[in-house]
Amino acid sequence: MHLTATHINYFHICHRKLWLFSNGINMEHTSDIVYDGKLLHETTYPQRSAKYTEIEISAAIAGDLRLAGKIDFYDAKEKLIHEIKRSDKIEEAHEWQVKYYIWLFVLNDIPGVCARLEYPKVRQIQEVWLSEPDKLHLEEVVLRIADLLQSEICPPKINSRICKNCSYYDLCYVEE
Ligand code: SF4
């Protein structure tokens, strides 16, 4: 089974979203918010591509679990991951996404990497490190994701305020 940072991110947002995405129901292309986020990513720091490296990193753990991550901006000299978000607030799912990237470095015997979450819309920056309890959490999370993806039952709706900004909103609530 192949897991990516998107799985980790969605796990911390909504298990139903994770299940729908993992079962090939992808509505991201219909979402203005996702388009907006991609645009922000491409236009906020156009000079970055020359300074930072885009890398793909992977690791195999327990059984047939293969973990992968694609990092758009990595500063190899500083061992620093830059991740840009369109959101106007720091979200737990974002932190776990970059902690997952750091964990992939650790699994490849590259210690000392940290991350910087950047929120240009609100001019906020959050530094992120990976602790030992974080590693244990991620080990548990990937196993729980693997279980969830093998289930034939779609998890229930979460009826949260975040649903209105989710690309699956119509799918989840259109008949209500
Ligand atoms: S609309 Fe809400 S319940 Fe449905 S997938 Fe998105 S976050 Fe989950």
Backbone and ligand atoms as CSV (ligand in chain L), in Angstrom:
chain,resi,resn,atom,element,x,y,z
A,1,MET,N,N,0.842,-1.200,0.000
A,1,MET,CA,C,0.000,0.000,0.000
A,1,MET,C,C,0.885,1.261,0.000
A,2,HIS,N,N,0.466,2.225,-0.816
A,2,HIS,CA,C,1.273,3.428,-1.023
A,2,HIS,C,C,0.567,4.620,-0.347
A,3,LEU,N,N,1.226,5.236,0.622
A,3,LEU,CA,C,0.623,6.388,1.314
A,3,LEU,C,C,1.455,7.648,1.047
A,4,THR,N,N,0.756,8.770,0.999
A,4,THR,CA,C,1.434,10.049,0.753
A,4,THR,C,C,1.043,11.065,1.834
A,5,ALA,N,N,1.607,12.262,1.713
A,5,ALA,CA,C,1.288,13.323,2.677
A,5,ALA,C,C,-0.187,13.711,2.614
A,6,THR,N,N,-0.802,13.526,1.460
A,6,THR,CA,C,-2.235,13.843,1.346
A,6,THR,C,C,-3.046,12.938,2.274
A,7,HIS,N,N,-2.671,11.663,2.336
A,7,HIS,CA,C,-3.363,10.750,3.261
A,7,HIS,C,C,-3.212,11.227,4.708
A,8,ILE,N,N,-1.996,11.630,5.049
A,8,ILE,CA,C,-1.740,12.086,6.425
A,8,ILE,C,C,-2.548,13.347,6.716
A,9,ASN,N,N,-2.541,14.262,5.755
A,9,ASN,CA,C,-3.282,15.524,5.910
A,9,ASN,C,C,-4.782,15.233,6.073
A,10,TYR,N,N,-5.345,14.452,5.182
A,10,TYR,CA,C,-6.787,14.171,5.228
A,10,TYR,C,C,-7.174,13.393,6.489
A,11,PHE,N,N,-6.297,12.512,6.936
A,11,PHE,CA,C,-6.590,11.752,8.163
A,11,PHE,C,C,-6.860,12.702,9.322
A,12,HIS,N,N,-6.104,13.803,9.353
A,12,HIS,CA,C,-6.252,14.757,10.461
A,12,HIS,C,C,-7.365,15.771,10.225
A,13,ILE,N,N,-7.981,15.720,9.037
A,13,ILE,CA,C,-9.113,16.608,8.742
A,13,ILE,C,C,-10.428,15.848,8.887
A,14,CYS,N,N,-10.548,14.741,8.160
A,14,CYS,CA,C,-11.820,14.002,8.145
A,14,CYS,C,C,-11.566,12.613,7.546
A,15,HIS,N,N,-11.949,11.564,8.280
A,15,HIS,CA,C,-11.693,10.201,7.814
A,15,HIS,C,C,-12.530,9.867,6.579
A,16,ARG,N,N,-13.689,10.502,6.483
A,16,ARG,CA,C,-14.535,10.291,5.298
A,16,ARG,C,C,-13.853,10.865,4.036
A,17,LYS,N,N,-13.325,12.049,4.191
A,17,LYS,CA,C,-12.590,12.685,3.083
A,17,LYS,C,C,-11.430,11.781,2.636
A,18,LEU,N,N,-10.706,11.257,3.614
A,18,LEU,CA,C,-9.591,10.357,3.322
A,18,LEU,C,C,-10.082,9.119,2.563
A,19,TRP,N,N,-11.182,8.546,3.031
A,19,TRP,CA,C,-11.711,7.320,2.404
A,19,TRP,C,C,-12.169,7.604,0.978
A,20,LEU,N,N,-12.904,8.706,0.775
A,20,LEU,CA,C,-13.401,9.057,-0.561
A,20,LEU,C,C,-12.228,9.271,-1.528
A,21,PHE,N,N,-11.259,10.044,-1.081
A,21,PHE,CA,C,-10.074,10.317,-1.901
A,21,PHE,C,C,-9.345,9.012,-2.261
A,22,SER,N,N,-9.193,8.155,-1.263
A,22,SER,CA,C,-8.434,6.917,-1.468
A,22,SER,C,C,-9.181,5.914,-2.325
A,23,ASN,N,N,-10.484,6.078,-2.437
A,23,ASN,CA,C,-11.272,5.189,-3.284
A,23,ASN,C,C,-11.509,5.799,-4.667
A,24,GLY,N,N,-10.684,6.743,-5.017
A,24,GLY,CA,C,-10.689,7.280,-6.377
A,24,GLY,C,C,-11.755,8.320,-6.637
A,25,ILE,N,N,-12.458,8.759,-5.601
A,25,ILE,CA,C,-13.477,9.804,-5.788
A,25,ILE,C,C,-12.785,11.134,-5.520
A,26,ASN,N,N,-12.337,11.751,-6.590
A,26,ASN,CA,C,-11.522,12.956,-6.449
A,26,ASN,C,C,-12.257,14.144,-7.048
A,27,MET,N,N,-12.627,15.089,-6.226
A,27,MET,CA,C,-13.370,16.259,-6.702
A,27,MET,C,C,-12.548,17.534,-6.560
A,28,GLU,N,N,-11.266,17.366,-6.302
A,28,GLU,CA,C,-10.414,18.534,-6.081
A,28,GLU,C,C,-10.401,19.465,-7.292
A,29,HIS,N,N,-10.524,18.875,-8.520
A,29,HIS,CA,C,-10.458,19.713,-9.718
A,29,HIS,C,C,-11.659,20.646,-9.818
A,30,THR,N,N,-12.721,20.345,-9.049
A,30,THR,CA,C,-13.907,21.199,-9.121
A,30,THR,C,C,-13.867,22.289,-8.055
A,31,SER,N,N,-12.845,22.258,-7.227
A,31,SER,CA,C,-12.821,23.173,-6.093
A,31,SER,C,C,-12.030,24.443,-6.382
A,32,ASP,N,N,-12.690,25.586,-6.293
A,32,ASP,CA,C,-12.005,26.862,-6.474
A,32,ASP,C,C,-10.946,27.054,-5.402
A,33,ILE,N,N,-11.219,26.524,-4.205
A,33,ILE,CA,C,-10.290,26.696,-3.090
A,33,ILE,C,C,-8.971,25.995,-3.393
A,34,VAL,N,N,-9.071,24.787,-3.945
A,34,VAL,CA,C,-7.859,24.057,-4.293
A,34,VAL,C,C,-7.111,24.787,-5.403
A,35,TYR,N,N,-7.862,25.282,-6.410
A,35,TYR,CA,C,-7.235,26.030,-7.504
A,35,TYR,C,C,-6.537,27.271,-6.949
A,36,ASP,N,N,-7.237,27.952,-6.055
A,36,ASP,CA,C,-6.699,29.151,-5.423
A,36,ASP,C,C,-5.396,28.822,-4.699
A,37,GLY,N,N,-5.383,27.687,-3.988
A,37,GLY,CA,C,-4.200,27.273,-3.245
A,37,GLY,C,C,-3.029,26.998,-4.173
A,38,LYS,N,N,-3.308,26.327,-5.299
A,38,LYS,CA,C,-2.242,26.018,-6.255
A,38,LYS,C,C,-1.674,27.309,-6.851
A,39,LEU,N,N,-2.568,28.241,-7.159
A,39,LEU,CA,C,-2.159,29.520,-7.732
A,39,LEU,C,C,-1.267,30.277,-6.748
A,40,LEU,N,N,-1.695,30.287,-5.503
A,40,LEU,CA,C,-0.926,30.962,-4.455
A,40,LEU,C,C,0.477,30.370,-4.381
A,41,HIS,N,N,0.534,29.042,-4.436
A,41,HIS,CA,C,1.798,28.326,-4.362
A,41,HIS,C,C,2.733,28.744,-5.490
A,42,GLU,N,N,2.149,28.916,-6.683
A,42,GLU,CA,C,2.973,29.222,-7.850
A,42,GLU,C,C,3.361,30.693,-7.928
A,43,THR,N,N,2.565,31.566,-7.316
A,43,THR,CA,C,2.806,32.999,-7.512
A,43,THR,C,C,3.415,33.712,-6.299
A,44,THR,N,N,3.289,33.121,-5.117
A,44,THR,CA,C,3.741,33.838,-3.930
A,44,THR,C,C,5.253,34.042,-3.915
A,45,TYR,N,N,5.981,32.971,-4.225
A,45,TYR,CA,C,7.436,33.071,-4.174
A,45,TYR,C,C,8.030,32.574,-5.496
A,46,PRO,N,N,7.826,33.311,-6.583
A,46,PRO,CA,C,8.291,32.815,-7.885
A,46,PRO,C,C,9.797,32.630,-7.950
A,47,GLN,N,N,10.548,33.346,-7.117
A,47,GLN,CA,C,12.004,33.244,-7.164
A,47,GLN,C,C,12.516,31.991,-6.459
A,48,ARG,N,N,11.650,31.286,-5.771
A,48,ARG,CA,C,12.111,30.182,-4.934
A,48,ARG,C,C,12.669,29.010,-5.716
A,49,SER,N,N,12.118,28.764,-6.895
A,49,SER,CA,C,12.516,27.564,-7.607
A,49,SER,C,C,14.023,27.523,-7.842
A,50,ALA,N,N,14.642,28.701,-7.954
A,50,ALA,CA,C,16.080,28.731,-8.186
A,50,ALA,C,C,16.856,28.436,-6.906
A,51,LYS,N,N,16.276,28.778,-5.765
A,51,LYS,CA,C,17.003,28.659,-4.507
A,51,LYS,C,C,16.787,27.309,-3.814
A,52,TYR,N,N,15.608,26.755,-3.991
A,52,TYR,CA,C,15.278,25.522,-3.287
A,52,TYR,C,C,15.108,24.356,-4.244
A,53,THR,N,N,15.172,23.171,-3.688
A,53,THR,CA,C,15.082,21.964,-4.498
A,53,THR,C,C,13.737,21.296,-4.275
A,54,GLU,N,N,13.190,20.789,-5.366
A,54,GLU,CA,C,11.986,19.962,-5.225
A,54,GLU,C,C,12.461,18.521,-5.091
A,55,ILE,N,N,12.021,17.842,-4.045
A,55,ILE,CA,C,12.501,16.469,-3.861
A,55,ILE,C,C,11.346,15.506,-3.616
A,56,GLU,N,N,11.608,14.260,-3.953
A,56,GLU,CA,C,10.672,13.176,-3.632
A,56,GLU,C,C,11.425,12.219,-2.718
A,57,ILE,N,N,10.746,11.821,-1.657
A,57,ILE,CA,C,11.400,10.964,-0.674
A,57,ILE,C,C,10.435,9.851,-0.289
A,58,SER,N,N,10.980,8.668,-0.021
A,58,SER,CA,C,10.087,7.554,0.311
A,58,SER,C,C,10.762,6.628,1.308
A,59,ALA,N,N,9.961,5.761,1.904
A,59,ALA,CA,C,10.472,4.770,2.862
A,59,ALA,C,C,9.465,3.639,2.952
A,60,ALA,N,N,9.992,2.440,3.233
A,60,ALA,CA,C,9.105,1.283,3.407
A,60,ALA,C,C,9.092,0.933,4.883
A,61,ILE,N,N,7.904,0.721,5.425
A,61,ILE,CA,C,7.818,0.286,6.824
A,61,ILE,C,C,6.875,-0.904,6.898
A,62,ALA,N,N,6.618,-1.361,8.091
A,62,ALA,CA,C,5.757,-2.501,8.397
A,62,ALA,C,C,5.003,-3.117,7.214
A,63,GLY,N,N,5.339,-4.369,6.931
A,63,GLY,CA,C,4.636,-5.085,5.878
A,63,GLY,C,C,4.851,-4.458,4.514
A,64,ASP,N,N,3.754,-4.211,3.804
A,64,ASP,CA,C,3.897,-3.671,2.438
A,64,ASP,C,C,3.591,-2.180,2.390
A,65,LEU,N,N,3.709,-1.508,3.533
A,65,LEU,CA,C,3.413,-0.071,3.570
A,65,LEU,C,C,4.578,0.734,2.994
A,66,ARG,N,N,4.279,1.477,1.940
A,66,ARG,CA,C,5.306,2.335,1.346
A,66,ARG,C,C,4.866,3.785,1.519
A,67,LEU,N,N,5.741,4.582,2.113
A,67,LEU,CA,C,5.424,5.983,2.402
A,67,LEU,C,C,6.196,6.875,1.431
A,68,ALA,N,N,5.515,7.882,0.918
A,68,ALA,CA,C,6.188,8.770,-0.032
A,68,ALA,C,C,5.783,10.213,0.225
A,69,GLY,N,N,6.655,11.113,-0.166
A,69,GLY,CA,C,6.346,12.537,-0.018
A,69,GLY,C,C,7.037,13.340,-1.109
A,70,LYS,N,N,6.345,14.358,-1.593
A,70,LYS,CA,C,6.938,15.258,-2.594
A,70,LYS,C,C,6.999,16.655,-1.979
A,71,ILE,N,N,8.208,17.131,-1.809
A,71,ILE,CA,C,8.405,18.422,-1.136
A,71,ILE,C,C,8.798,19.458,-2.189
A,72,ASP,N,N,8.021,20.516,-2.286
A,72,ASP,CA,C,8.248,21.510,-3.340
A,72,ASP,C,C,9.467,22.383,-3.075
A,73,PHE,N,N,9.656,22.752,-1.805
A,73,PHE,CA,C,10.765,23.654,-1.474
A,73,PHE,C,C,11.591,23.076,-0.325
A,74,TYR,N,N,12.749,22.527,-0.661
A,74,TYR,CA,C,13.634,21.997,0.384
A,74,TYR,C,C,14.988,22.695,0.284
A,75,ASP,N,N,15.401,23.235,1.418
A,75,ASP,CA,C,16.699,23.889,1.512
A,75,ASP,C,C,17.667,22.879,2.124
A,76,ALA,N,N,18.468,22.221,1.277
A,76,ALA,CA,C,19.350,21.139,1.737
A,76,ALA,C,C,20.434,21.667,2.673
A,77,LYS,N,N,20.877,22.892,2.441
A,77,LYS,CA,C,21.948,23.467,3.262
A,77,LYS,C,C,21.465,23.670,4.694
A,78,GLU,N,N,20.266,24.212,4.823
A,78,GLU,CA,C,19.708,24.489,6.156
A,78,GLU,C,C,18.916,23.313,6.710
A,79,LYS,N,N,18.735,22.283,5.892
A,79,LYS,CA,C,17.879,21.128,6.254
A,79,LYS,C,C,16.483,21.627,6.646
A,80,LEU,N,N,15.935,22.435,5.785
A,80,LEU,CA,C,14.676,23.106,6.086
A,80,LEU,C,C,13.646,22.889,4.969
A,81,ILE,N,N,12.457,22.425,5.387
A,81,ILE,CA,C,11.343,22.248,4.444
A,81,ILE,C,C,10.473,23.502,4.528
A,82,HIS,N,N,10.155,24.076,3.366
A,82,HIS,CA,C,9.214,25.195,3.329
A,82,HIS,C,C,7.896,24.695,2.766
A,83,GLU,N,N,6.827,24.971,3.451
A,83,GLU,CA,C,5.504,24.581,2.951
A,83,GLU,C,C,4.598,25.802,3.026
A,84,ILE,N,N,4.015,26.168,1.883
A,84,ILE,CA,C,3.177,27.372,1.809
A,84,ILE,C,C,1.706,26.969,1.830
A,85,LYS,N,N,0.914,27.647,2.648
A,85,LYS,CA,C,-0.518,27.340,2.753
A,85,LYS,C,C,-1.365,28.580,2.484
A,86,ARG,N,N,-2.494,28.370,1.818
A,86,ARG,CA,C,-3.398,29.478,1.506
A,86,ARG,C,C,-4.288,29.841,2.691
A,87,SER,N,N,-4.368,28.942,3.635
A,87,SER,CA,C,-5.263,29.107,4.773
A,87,SER,C,C,-4.952,30.393,5.545
A,88,ASP,N,N,-5.965,30.899,6.252
A,88,ASP,CA,C,-5.720,32.091,7.068
A,88,ASP,C,C,-5.469,31.728,8.525
A,89,LYS,N,N,-5.242,30.426,8.766
A,89,LYS,CA,C,-4.841,30.045,10.127
A,89,LYS,C,C,-4.026,28.748,10.116
A,90,ILE,N,N,-3.235,28.598,11.158
A,90,ILE,CA,C,-2.415,27.400,11.277
A,90,ILE,C,C,-3.316,26.226,11.634
A,91,GLU,N,N,-3.234,25.152,10.876
A,91,GLU,CA,C,-4.097,23.997,11.104
A,91,GLU,C,C,-3.266,22.784,11.502
A,92,GLU,N,N,-3.862,21.987,12.367
A,92,GLU,CA,C,-3.184,20.784,12.862
A,92,GLU,C,C,-2.779,19.875,11.698
A,93,ALA,N,N,-3.667,19.741,10.700
A,93,ALA,CA,C,-3.380,18.854,9.565
A,93,ALA,C,C,-2.129,19.307,8.813
A,94,HIS,N,N,-1.923,20.628,8.726
A,94,HIS,CA,C,-0.720,21.138,8.053
A,94,HIS,C,C,0.531,20.725,8.834
A,95,GLU,N,N,0.438,20.839,10.157
A,95,GLU,CA,C,1.597,20.495,10.990
A,95,GLU,C,C,1.948,19.017,10.833
A,96,TRP,N,N,0.908,18.157,10.800
A,96,TRP,CA,C,1.193,16.722,10.653
A,96,TRP,C,C,1.720,16.390,9.269
A,97,GLN,N,N,1.274,17.136,8.287
A,97,GLN,CA,C,1.785,16.920,6.931
A,97,GLN,C,C,3.300,17.148,6.893
A,98,VAL,N,N,3.773,18.265,7.475
A,98,VAL,CA,C,5.214,18.532,7.416
A,98,VAL,C,C,5.994,17.660,8.405
A,99,LYS,N,N,5.339,17.274,9.516
A,99,LYS,CA,C,6.004,16.326,10.426
A,99,LYS,C,C,6.206,14.985,9.721
A,100,TYR,N,N,5.233,14.624,8.886
A,100,TYR,CA,C,5.357,13.401,8.093
A,100,TYR,C,C,6.576,13.490,7.161
A,101,TYR,N,N,6.773,14.647,6.526
A,101,TYR,CA,C,7.950,14.831,5.664
A,101,TYR,C,C,9.238,14.656,6.477
A,102,ILE,N,N,9.259,15.285,7.658
A,102,ILE,CA,C,10.473,15.178,8.493
A,102,ILE,C,C,10.710,13.722,8.868
A,103,TRP,N,N,9.631,13.031,9.184
A,103,TRP,CA,C,9.729,11.600,9.550
A,103,TRP,C,C,10.332,10.801,8.392
A,104,LEU,N,N,9.939,11.109,7.155
A,104,LEU,CA,C,10.498,10.409,5.997
A,104,LEU,C,C,12.018,10.607,5.933
A,105,PHE,N,N,12.474,11.821,6.273
A,105,PHE,CA,C,13.926,12.047,6.317
A,105,PHE,C,C,14.562,11.160,7.389
A,106,VAL,N,N,13.928,11.115,8.565
A,106,VAL,CA,C,14.463,10.286,9.664
A,106,VAL,C,C,14.536,8.824,9.227
A,107,LEU,N,N,13.496,8.350,8.561
A,107,LEU,CA,C,13.472,6.953,8.100
A,107,LEU,C,C,14.559,6.685,7.057
A,108,ASN,N,N,15.061,7.753,6.446
A,108,ASN,CA,C,16.167,7.628,5.489
A,108,ASN,C,C,17.510,7.990,6.121
A,109,ASP,N,N,17.535,7.952,7.474
A,109,ASP,CA,C,18.765,8.245,8.229
A,109,ASP,C,C,19.299,9.651,7.970
A,110,ILE,N,N,18.375,10.600,7.822
A,110,ILE,CA,C,18.771,12.012,7.691
A,110,ILE,C,C,18.119,12.771,8.845
A,111,PRO,N,N,18.842,12.898,9.984
A,111,PRO,CA,C,18.270,13.597,11.132
A,111,PRO,C,C,18.442,15.114,11.005
A,112,GLY,N,N,17.808,15.840,11.906
A,112,GLY,CA,C,18.037,17.286,12.014
A,112,GLY,C,C,17.254,18.145,11.047
A,113,VAL,N,N,16.285,17.544,10.345
A,113,VAL,CA,C,15.471,18.350,9.408
A,113,VAL,C,C,14.306,18.983,10.180
A,114,CYS,N,N,13.988,20.217,9.871
A,114,CYS,CA,C,12.791,20.842,10.440
A,114,CYS,C,C,12.008,21.519,9.306
A,115,ALA,N,N,10.881,22.085,9.655
A,115,ALA,CA,C,9.999,22.635,8.615
A,115,ALA,C,C,9.510,24.019,9.005
A,116,ARG,N,N,9.140,24.766,7.980
A,116,ARG,CA,C,8.577,26.095,8.203
A,116,ARG,C,C,7.277,26.191,7.405
A,117,LEU,N,N,6.186,26.310,8.140
A,117,LEU,CA,C,4.883,26.497,7.502
A,117,LEU,C,C,4.678,27.987,7.291
A,118,GLU,N,N,4.323,28.369,6.084
A,118,GLU,CA,C,4.168,29.799,5.790
A,118,GLU,C,C,2.741,30.081,5.330
A,119,TYR,N,N,2.161,31.121,5.902
A,119,TYR,CA,C,0.786,31.532,5.592
A,119,TYR,C,C,0.818,32.968,5.067
A,120,PRO,N,N,1.141,33.131,3.773
A,120,PRO,CA,C,1.333,34.490,3.243
A,120,PRO,C,C,0.101,35.371,3.343
A,121,LYS,N,N,-1.082,34.790,3.282
A,121,LYS,CA,C,-2.302,35.605,3.366
A,121,LYS,C,C,-2.394,36.368,4.682
A,122,VAL,N,N,-1.918,35.744,5.755
A,122,VAL,CA,C,-1.993,36.395,7.070
A,122,VAL,C,C,-0.595,36.701,7.634
A,123,ARG,N,N,0.403,36.519,6.776
A,123,ARG,CA,C,1.793,36.809,7.148
A,123,ARG,C,C,2.204,36.118,8.451
A,124,GLN,N,N,1.917,34.843,8.519
A,124,GLN,CA,C,2.307,34.063,9.709
A,124,GLN,C,C,3.272,32.950,9.299
A,125,ILE,N,N,4.153,32.630,10.234
A,125,ILE,CA,C,5.103,31.540,10.007
A,125,ILE,C,C,5.093,30.642,11.240
A,126,GLN,N,N,5.101,29.337,11.008
A,126,GLN,CA,C,5.140,28.388,12.129
A,126,GLN,C,C,6.311,27.434,11.909
A,127,GLU,N,N,7.218,27.382,12.880
A,127,GLU,CA,C,8.322,26.427,12.794
A,127,GLU,C,C,7.851,25.088,13.349
A,128,VAL,N,N,8.252,24.014,12.700
A,128,VAL,CA,C,7.773,22.682,13.112
A,128,VAL,C,C,8.952,21.715,13.245
A,129,TRP,N,N,8.962,20.987,14.359
A,129,TRP,CA,C,9.955,19.937,14.591
A,129,TRP,C,C,9.236,18.614,14.837
A,130,LEU,N,N,9.974,17.550,14.764
A,130,LEU,CA,C,9.399,16.220,15.019
A,130,LEU,C,C,9.936,15.695,16.345
A,131,SER,N,N,9.036,15.408,17.278
A,131,SER,CA,C,9.447,14.871,18.578
A,131,SER,C,C,9.302,13.341,18.571
A,132,GLU,N,N,9.817,12.719,19.606
A,132,GLU,CA,C,9.663,11.251,19.716
A,132,GLU,C,C,8.187,10.863,19.792
A,133,PRO,N,N,7.370,11.549,20.624
A,133,PRO,CA,C,5.931,11.221,20.623
A,133,PRO,C,C,5.283,11.437,19.247
A,134,ASP,N,N,5.753,12.435,18.495
A,134,ASP,CA,C,5.225,12.648,17.139
A,134,ASP,C,C,5.496,11.432,16.260
A,135,LYS,N,N,6.698,10.886,16.388
A,135,LYS,CA,C,7.051,9.700,15.582
A,135,LYS,C,C,6.117,8.545,15.912
A,136,LEU,N,N,5.878,8.337,17.205
A,136,LEU,CA,C,4.974,7.256,17.629
A,136,LEU,C,C,3.573,7.500,17.078
A,137,HIS,N,N,3.152,8.772,17.115
A,137,HIS,CA,C,1.828,9.114,16.584
A,137,HIS,C,C,1.759,8.773,15.092
A,138,LEU,N,N,2.778,9.144,14.339
A,138,LEU,CA,C,2.755,8.887,12.897
A,138,LEU,C,C,2.803,7.393,12.586
A,139,GLU,N,N,3.556,6.648,13.405
A,139,GLU,CA,C,3.583,5.186,13.210
A,139,GLU,C,C,2.180,4.613,13.370
A,140,GLU,N,N,1.473,5.109,14.374
A,140,GLU,CA,C,0.104,4.638,14.624
A,140,GLU,C,C,-0.842,5.110,13.510
A,141,VAL,N,N,-0.663,6.357,13.096
A,141,VAL,CA,C,-1.548,6.936,12.075
A,141,VAL,C,C,-1.468,6.143,10.763
A,142,VAL,N,N,-0.257,5.817,10.323
A,142,VAL,CA,C,-0.157,5.108,9.026
A,142,VAL,C,C,-0.813,3.731,9.105
A,143,LEU,N,N,-0.737,3.088,10.272
A,143,LEU,CA,C,-1.411,1.793,10.423
A,143,LEU,C,C,-2.926,1.979,10.417
A,144,ARG,N,N,-3.392,3.030,11.078
A,144,ARG,CA,C,-4.846,3.302,11.093
A,144,ARG,C,C,-5.348,3.683,9.702
A,145,ILE,N,N,-4.529,4.423,8.960
A,145,ILE,CA,C,-4.918,4.763,7.579
A,145,ILE,C,C,-5.012,3.484,6.743
A,146,ALA,N,N,-4.029,2.603,6.913
A,146,ALA,CA,C,-4.041,1.340,6.143
A,146,ALA,C,C,-5.320,0.559,6.440
A,147,ASP,N,N,-5.725,0.507,7.706
A,147,ASP,CA,C,-6.972,-0.186,8.089
A,147,ASP,C,C,-8.171,0.487,7.432
A,148,LEU,N,N,-8.186,1.811,7.515
A,148,LEU,CA,C,-9.319,2.581,6.983
A,148,LEU,C,C,-9.470,2.373,5.473
A,149,LEU,N,N,-8.358,2.313,4.786
A,149,LEU,CA,C,-8.413,2.174,3.325
A,149,LEU,C,C,-8.854,0.777,2.903
A,150,GLN,N,N,-8.660,-0.187,3.805
A,150,GLN,CA,C,-9.087,-1.546,3.467
A,150,GLN,C,C,-10.562,-1.770,3.769
A,151,SER,N,N,-11.154,-0.843,4.495
A,151,SER,CA,C,-12.568,-0.977,4.843
A,151,SER,C,C,-13.454,-0.651,3.642
A,152,GLU,N,N,-14.558,-1.387,3.521
A,152,GLU,CA,C,-15.501,-1.097,2.430
A,152,GLU,C,C,-16.549,-0.084,2.867
A,153,ILE,N,N,-16.496,0.289,4.129
A,153,ILE,CA,C,-17.514,1.211,4.661
A,153,ILE,C,C,-16.964,2.637,4.699
A,154,CYS,N,N,-17.688,3.539,4.044
A,154,CYS,CA,C,-17.285,4.953,4.057
A,154,CYS,C,C,-17.595,5.542,5.445
A,155,PRO,N,N,-16.632,6.173,6.090
A,155,PRO,CA,C,-16.883,6.763,7.421
A,155,PRO,C,C,-17.989,7.825,7.363
A,156,PRO,N,N,-18.643,8.094,8.493
A,156,PRO,CA,C,-19.752,9.051,8.496
A,156,PRO,C,C,-19.302,10.490,8.284
A,157,LYS,N,N,-20.279,11.328,7.899
A,157,LYS,CA,C,-20.025,12.769,7.768
A,157,LYS,C,C,-19.696,13.352,9.139
A,158,ILE,N,N,-18.914,14.410,9.143
A,158,ILE,CA,C,-18.517,14.958,10.438
A,158,ILE,C,C,-19.317,16.199,10.828
A,159,ASN,N,N,-20.138,16.718,9.900
A,159,ASN,CA,C,-20.965,17.906,10.192
A,159,ASN,C,C,-20.171,18.996,10.909
A,160,SER,N,N,-19.076,19.345,10.297
A,160,SER,CA,C,-18.207,20.358,10.898
A,160,SER,C,C,-18.262,21.649,10.072
A,161,ARG,N,N,-17.807,22.737,10.673
A,161,ARG,CA,C,-17.771,24.010,9.937
A,161,ARG,C,C,-16.806,23.914,8.756
A,162,ILE,N,N,-15.849,22.982,8.829
A,162,ILE,CA,C,-14.880,22.874,7.722
A,162,ILE,C,C,-15.509,22.259,6.476
A,163,CYS,N,N,-16.687,21.619,6.636
A,163,CYS,CA,C,-17.314,20.942,5.489
A,163,CYS,C,C,-17.613,21.908,4.352
A,164,LYS,N,N,-17.982,23.129,4.689
A,164,LYS,CA,C,-18.369,24.087,3.640
A,164,LYS,C,C,-17.213,24.423,2.707
A,165,ASN,N,N,-15.997,24.253,3.170
A,165,ASN,CA,C,-14.831,24.527,2.319
A,165,ASN,C,C,-14.213,23.259,1.742
A,166,CYS,N,N,-14.906,22.145,1.907
A,166,CYS,CA,C,-14.366,20.857,1.448
A,166,CYS,C,C,-14.862,20.578,0.031
A,167,SER,N,N,-13.982,20.022,-0.795
A,167,SER,CA,C,-14.369,19.744,-2.187
A,167,SER,C,C,-15.430,18.645,-2.273
A,168,TYR,N,N,-15.639,17.896,-1.195
A,168,TYR,CA,C,-16.667,16.837,-1.188
A,168,TYR,C,C,-18.004,17.323,-0.623
A,169,TYR,N,N,-18.124,18.607,-0.390
A,169,TYR,CA,C,-19.334,19.126,0.269
A,169,TYR,C,C,-20.609,18.708,-0.466
A,170,ASP,N,N,-20.647,18.915,-1.766
A,170,ASP,CA,C,-21.851,18.569,-2.534
A,170,ASP,C,C,-22.154,17.083,-2.425
A,171,LEU,N,N,-21.112,16.297,-2.508
A,171,LEU,CA,C,-21.281,14.840,-2.442
A,171,LEU,C,C,-21.853,14.426,-1.083
A,172,CYS,N,N,-21.380,15.062,-0.033
A,172,CYS,CA,C,-21.804,14.674,1.318
A,172,CYS,C,C,-23.175,15.228,1.679
A,173,TYR,N,N,-23.504,16.434,1.196
A,173,TYR,CA,C,-24.687,17.109,1.742
A,173,TYR,C,C,-25.754,17.479,0.707
A,174,VAL,N,N,-25.516,17.155,-0.582
A,174,VAL,CA,C,-26.418,17.646,-1.621
A,174,VAL,C,C,-27.856,17.176,-1.463
A,175,GLU,N,N,-28.067,16.010,-0.840
A,175,GLU,CA,C,-29.429,15.487,-0.730
A,175,GLU,C,C,-30.127,15.954,0.528
A,176,GLU,N,N,-29.429,16.742,1.349
A,176,GLU,CA,C,-30.052,17.142,2.615
A,176,GLU,C,C,-30.885,18.393,2.462
L,1,SF4,S1,S,-17.768,17.596,3.419
L,1,SF4,FE1,FE,-17.276,17.275,5.605
L,1,SF4,S2,S,-17.896,15.161,6.009
L,1,SF4,FE2,FE,-17.758,15.383,3.786
L,1,SF4,S3,S,-15.703,14.695,3.314
L,1,SF4,FE3,FE,-15.628,16.909,3.520
L,1,SF4,S4,S,-15.040,17.266,5.648
L,1,SF4,FE4,FE,-15.719,15.143,5.494
